Amino acid sequence: MKFFVTTLLLTVTFLVFGQRAYGQLPNEKFGKPSDMEWEFVGWGDAVNADALVLCKTMTVTYRVTDQVFSNSETAEIGYDDLPDFGKNQIDESSILVKYEFRLRTKILKPEGASHANIDIVYFNADNAETYNGDELADMKVRVFTKNEKGKVEKRNISTGNFVRERLDNNYMVLHVAVPDVKAGSIIEYQYNITSNRPTFLYDWKFQESIPVVRSKCDIDIPAFLQFNMNVPTNPLVKSGVEVGRLAYDTNRADLKRGKTCVTNHYKMTGDYILPDGPEIGVFTSQITTPNVSVPAYLPKGCTHLWIK
């Protein structure tokens, strides 16, 4: 009888903790894993995984200068203006796209150490007559572990562990190898990509080869750039779009008075995604404006971020 009661109490405790953990989400602010992330070991079938992605995010914002509309007197651009825009009014070189990527992975078993490594694909043409490529910068990789006394220790990974390799004529791959990780280690990656290809957006993959607790994509696009957005339709992914505004980056006095353009602000979030669960498509986009140049797209079957 005593054994039965003890077993029942342990079972109830596990269920309560499991429900509590399942209802919680990782800290999206990087630099310090939360208590939940240190304790969390999965949910459902994910408890058998070797590793899991605690959180990965992509935030995309545009930097629009006062030279965007070179032949236009319009200082503020709204939806009613869209049909009037042509190639002679859009100076693509005056628009920059900034991506902020964040990724946090937890190793659950010794055999899951290989999941600490990632590949980052980014545009870099090998033709000197074309635009050379996007700028991948501010790469930081950290490993967090707890010592025998329970104190968190942080280790920065040096650039000597970064290897660049050409994927094809348009794309490079940055291989990131993280050594000396063990069960219980949490690895953080953060990096930025700056691109002057406003008619191109990198794909975003919600589902990975290991369980994903949270995957979030936030994109704010000037409304004069029209995209077809292929958003995955899956109950695990919530998506929406709202009207936003983006201030011009300018030195002109007449635009310093708060001149802005309308944006389409897309938000997509996926939670508690299993690798062998219902298939979730990759978020993709394609420019629909016919009179702007079409950039090189990622090779078929390839996404920007690969988690090994």
N, C-alpha and C positions, 0 to 999 in steps of 0.2 A: 504493500500500500504506500509506504514511504517513497519507494522508487517511482511509483506511478505519479504521485503528487509532484515529485521533483522534476520528472520528465515533462509533466503538463506545464509546470511553471516555466521551464526552459523553452518549451514550444511557444507559449503565450508571449514570453519576452522577445523571442526571435520574430514572431509575427508583428508585434507592436513596433519593434525597431525597424523591421522591413517596411511597414506601412509609413512610418515616420520618415525614413530615408527616401522612400519612393516619392513622397510628397515634397521633398526638399530638392533644391537645385543648387548647382555649384555657384561659387562666387565668380561673376564675370569680370571683376576687377582683378587684374593680374598683379603678381608680385608677392602674394601671400595666400596659399591654399587655406580654405576654411576648415573648421573642425569637421564639418560634414564630409568634406572630401578626404580627410585623413581616415575617417571611420568607414566610409562607403566602400563596399566590396561587391556591389552589383545588385541586380533585381531579377526575379524570375529566372530564366535560363542564362542570364548574364553572370550569375554567380559562379558559373563554371569557366568563364573566360580567363585567358592568360593576362589580359590587359584591357583597359577601356579608355575611351576619350571622355574626360570629364566635361570639357567645354571647348568649343571652337567657334570663333566668330569672324565675320568679314564685314567691315564697315566701309562703304564707298561714298565719297563725296567729290563734288566737282568744284574746281576753282575757275571762275569765269571772269575774264578781264574786260575792260571797256572796249577792246578791239574786236570782240566777237562778231559784232554786226557792222562790218566795215563800211557798208553802203546804206546803213539804216539810220534814220534820225530818231528812232524809237528808243527811249531810255528804259522803259519798263515793258517787258514782253509777257503777254498772257496767252490764254488758249485761243482767243479770237485772232491773234496775229499769226498762228501757225501756218495756215495755207499760203501766206505771202512769202514765206522764207524760201530762198533758193541758194544755190551754191555760192553765188557772189555775195551773199549776206553773211555767210558763216565762215569765219576764219578759224579753222580747226587748230592751228598752232597757238591760238590764244585761249585754248581750253585745256586744262590739266585735270586728270582723274587721279585721285589719291585713294589707295586701298590700305586699310589697316587690318592685319591678320593677327589673330591670337589663337593659341592652341595649348591645351593642358591635358596631358595623358598620365594615367596611373598604371604602374606595373603591379599586377596582382600575384603572379607566380614567376619563379626564376626563368622558366622557358618563355615568358612574355617579354624578355628584355629587348628582343629585336624590334618590338613595336615602339621603342623609344626613338627609332630612326625615321626620318621623313624625307620626301623628295618634293621640291618646290619647282614648278614649271613656270617660266616667264618668257615673254616675247623678247627676242634679240636676233634681229636679222643679220645674216652674214654677208649681205650685199652692201658694199660701201656706198652705193648710189641711193640707197633707201634709208629711212629712219633706222638708226642703229638698234634701238631697243628701249624697253622700259627700265626704270632704275629700281633695283631691289636694294634697300638700305635699312639701316637701324636693326639689323638682325641680332637678336639676343636669345640665348638658350640657357636655361638654368635647371639644375637638378636639386630637388628638395628631398632630404631623407631625415629620418629620426634616429638618433643614436640610442644606446642602451638605456640612457636616463630619460628618454622621451623628448629630448631637446631637438628642435628642428635645425638642421644644418643646410646651408645653401652653397652650391658650387656652380660657377659660371663656366660654360663650355667655350673654349677658345676657337678662333677662326681657323685654326689648323685642322679642325674636324669638319670644315666645309669644303666640298669638292664640286667644282662646276664642270658640266659636261654638255656638249651640244646634242640636242635631241633630233633636230632636222634643220633645214635652212632658215627657219623662222624662230625656233624656240631653243632655250637652254634649260638645263635641269641643275638645280642646286641640291646636292646630296648632303644631308646633315646626319652625321653619325654621332651618337651619344654613348660614350664608353662608361663602364663601371656603374651600371644601374643594377638594382636588385629589387626583389619583391618588396612592395611598399613605397618605392620611389615615385615621386611625382615630377614630371618634366614639363617645363613651360617653354613655349616658343612665342616670339613676337617679332614681326617684321613689317615693313611698309613697302609698297610698290607705287611709284609715281609714273604715270603714263600720259603722253600727249596724243593718245588715240581715243578721242571721246566717243567714237562710234563703235567701240569694242568694250565688252565687259567679260571678265573671267567667269567661268562656270563655277558653281558651288555644289559640292556633294554632301548630302545629308547623311547618307548611309555609308559606313566604312566596313572594313574587314573585321573590326572589333566593335563591341557595343559603344554607343554614343549616348551620353546622358543629356547633353544639350548642344544643339547646332543652330547658330543664329546668323542671319544675313540681313543687313540693313543698307539700302541703296537709295540715295537721293539724287535724282536725275533731272536736269533742266528740261522743261516740257517741250522746248523746241527740238529736242532729240527724241524721236519716237522709236521705241523698241517693242518688238514682240517678246513678251515675257512668258516663258514656258515654266510655270510654277507647278511643282509636283502636287498632285491631288491625292492626299493620303491623310487619314485621321490623325496621324502623329505629327503632321506639319500644319501649322497655322500660318496663314498669310493674309496680307491686306495692303491696301494702297491708300494714301491720303495726299491731299494737296499741301505742298510746302512752299517755301520761298528761299531763295538764295541771293545773298548780297553780292554785288559786283566787287571785284578786287581792282581798285582804280586809284589813280592820282588826280583824276579830273574833279574840279570843284563842284560841277553840276551833278555829279553822281555820288558825291560824298553825302548827299542829303538822304541817304537810305534807299537808293534805287535798287530794285531787286528784279529777279525773274521768277516766274512760277516754276515749281518742280513737281515731279511725281515721286513721292516718297514710299518706297516699297519696304515692307517688313515681313520677314519669314522666319519662323522658329520651329524647330523640331526637337522633341523631348523623348527620351527613353526609347531609342531606336536600336533594334537588334540587327546584327548582320545577316541572319538567316530568317528574319521576319518578312512581312509583306514588302515587296520591292518598292523602293522610293526612287523616283527618277531624279536625275541631276537637274538642278536649276540652271537653265540656259537662257540666253537672250540674243536677239539678232536685230540689228538696226533696220528700220523699215523705210527711212527717208531715202528715196531713190537717187537723190542728186548729191550724195556724199560718198567718199571713197569707202570701199568695203575692205576692212583689214584682214590679215591672215587669221584664220580660226585655228583653234587647237586641233591637233591630229585626232582623227576619229578614235573614240574610246578612251581619250586622255582627259583628265581633269587637272586643274591647277595644282591641287594639293594631294599628294599621295601619302597615305599612312601605311607603312610597310607592315 
